[in-house]
Amino acid sequence: MKNEIPLTDISLDSAFKKYEQKFKALADHKRLHILHQITEHGEVCVCDLSEKLEIPQSKLSYHLKILVNAQLIKKDTRGTWSYYTLNHIEMNYILSEELCCLFRRE
């Protein structure tokens, strides 16, 4: 079949799309501050983040949603408040040599 894409190209394209979303989420000053606060405190309530970062809760929610959708943080809702933690598996993978090897030539 002429137009059939090899499985490796599909897998590679899928991986690139997945990491495009993650890197776009990381490519924002406010979101990096949010990640830093979560890293420093382990778990952070949205109400505390809003105060610490001096960001209105509506804008903060927008940035948190992007980070959650990129699977960089996890959300746990308790009552009316949401608490956020780092997704260590995803963050460690982004920082790993395994991911870097996609673009490293020996």
Residue, then its C-alpha position, 0 to 999 in steps of 0.5 A: m500500500k502506497n500511503e501506509i505509514p510504517l508503525t515506527d513513524i506512527s509511534l514516533d509521531s504519537a510520542f512527538k504529539k504527547y511531548e509537544q503538549k508537555f513542552k508547551a505546558l512547560a513553556d510558560h513563566k507562570r506555569l513554571h512558578i506553579l510547578h516550583q511551588i508544588t515541588e517545594h510544598g509537595e501538595v498545594c491547595v489552589c487557594d494557597l497558590s492564588e495567594k502565593l503567586e498573586i494570580p486571580q483564581s480564574k487565571l490560575s485555574y486556566h494554567l492548572k488545567i493545562l498542567v493537568n491535561a499535560q499530565l505534569i500534575k495531579k488534581d485531588t478534589r476534597g470538598t470545595w478545594s482542589y489540591y495539586t501534586l507533581n506527577h513524578i513519573e511524568m516529570n522524571y521521564i521528561l528529565s530522563e536520558e531516555l527522552c533525550c536519546l530521541f534527539r542525541r546522536e552518538 
